[in-house]
Amino acid sequence: MDRIFFHIDVNSAYLSWSALEKLRLGSDIDLRTIPAIIGGDMAKRHGVVLAKSIPAKAYGIVTGEPIVNAMRKCPNLLLETPDHILYHQRSLELMQLLSNICPDIEQVSVDECYMDYTPIQNRFPSPIDAAAHIRTQVLEKLGFTVNIGISDRKVLAKMASDFRKPNLTHTLYSYEIREKLWPLPVSSLFMCGRSSVETLHKLEIMTIGDLANSDPAIITAHLKSHGRLLFEYANGIDESIVETTQADAKGIGNSTTLSKDVTKREDACHVLLELSESVARRLRESGQTAEMISVEIKYNTFKKVSHQKTLQTPTAGSDTIYRTACALLDELWDGTPIRLLGIRSSKLLSETEPVQLSLFDTSVISMEAGSSKPPISAQKEARLEQALDSIRQKYGAGAIVRGSLLHPKSD
């Protein structure tokens, strides 16, 4: 059979995870059943909407809009501050559950991943049955719902998972795009942002079908290589495969959109610490080390900048990645408020591959920027990371967390 892809996406992840945590702690209010959002600062009422409940969506509230706008649309809107430590833990639990069902998973964000159906096709009567099993397992064991898109192309699976929600499975095979995809507005196309939509509208391209049947040379002339990509996606053209962590030779990374703009180095480094932990853990799980670390910044002006550094010795250590990321931040950041931060590791090597040590590999700097704590040796760092991984594997992702992550600095 042709290769089949699943795209698995948590329904309103941040809101669902916060709702479950509040219920666990004794709250009698389920955020998912009332007009509620995650994001911003409750006291200052600033920032953007990171997630919304279905009742909030009924008021026209959309993800990414300013908190003040959302409050105007719904005066009785309940606002909850995001808990990124909690979200990180729930994400780990989800990916572990999915990996136990099928090993071929490509995590693309904290709340979504691709899965290759091929390894498990003999266990289920059909992809639809497999998706139903996955949704049931997630709901019964973790308490929240996911949407699953199914297709013979990754990009189509991604768009199928965005169809009607929550807790549903949708197919969007190549032969279905004329019926299911082409009638949709061009703004619904994956990777078609506001600026691209405005350009396409000026060309009288209103639907995905209009784009699919347009002249690609004209689209490319106006939108460059991104226009060609959009034209291909509109026609269901995507030859990419699921890149499992074990097979990812290009790199392993993670990024996060912040609930409010970051203006202080201390706050930015706190976010980089979380990201470093995630990237380092995934490197160790894949049995790889990285020779290069890069940091990406998206400003509140939506301008993106990035910088990278080659390491003297390949690493899978949180400490080294964090230290390098903070140094890159200092070189890169111009002081403009930050909306998104990301870390990516590349030039990956097997952890068993011999490396040439330098005279400077005998120690690494403490995780706390500017700390007066004595440095620990690289070997001790590796043993520490292994011990932490063992504890988390035995007792759960949240069994041990760095103290600095439990108590982030306030404004």
Summary of the structure (lengths in Angstrom):
residues: 411
radius of gyration: 22.1
end to end distance: 55.7
largest distance: 64.0
contacts: 1303
relative contact order: 0.09
helix: 44%
strand: 22%
